Amino acid sequence: MRDFTVSDVFPDVKHIRDPLGVHMTLLLGRERALLFDAGYGVLDFHAFIRGITDLPLTLVLSHGHHDHALGAMHFPSSLMLPQDLPVFREYTGRREREKIAVTARLGSEARENYLSASIHEPEKLDAAVFELGGLSVQVIRTPGHTPGSIALYVPKQRLLLLGDNWNPQTWVFFPESLDVRTYSQSFRSLMELPFQTALAPHAEAPLNRASLVCFAQGLNETGFANAKPARIRGYEHIPVKAFEPAPGAMLVFRA
Ligand SMILES: [Zn+2]
């Protein structure tokens, strides 16, 4: 299995790729560090982070889905909006872990450890701002992809951490997802921030503001009405529709 790989977006911002492909972001202040998301957890992400920094660390989960939250099994604690606790409980359970163990081709001992590892339920995220020492981080509530989804904004770098609010393929079709119009309202509110650069969990490279503003403009009734039925691998049982609010970026929502 591949190890984690790190790319330095700014000197104090690292976008880290999990062995199974999702990305997490590490923010380094003078006094504290903040980690946004924990990945799938098939390797010990906490040990990996400790190889980068020994600053006091806060783990914040963007939402409760498996590819962002399961890695919390390696950390003593995490923070998340309580609206996503039911999502977290469902997606960090044995059924999801068994699927991931197959994808990761875990050997029998690693598989057993992965399936049986305990994971602390996230504590309630109620801070609006984290001060890391020369680096502040704002929490933005963005209900849509899930009820308790958030994004983070780092004013110093004019950097937006999108969570699953945007990806090359943005998914708003889960049973726990809110209506596509609620999602769109949350996404448009992110565009009011003066960010210049953004990072998404399922994209390797940083994104520029213009491409996301273009996507926001495409989130409208004409787009919803012209969306075509689609099939998403692994979720064929859910009727979905899809369209491109901006060229090359797909939005998939419940039909
Ligand atoms: Zn998600």
Residues whose N, C-alpha, C, O or C-beta is under 5 A from the ligand:
A	BS01	ZN	H65 D164
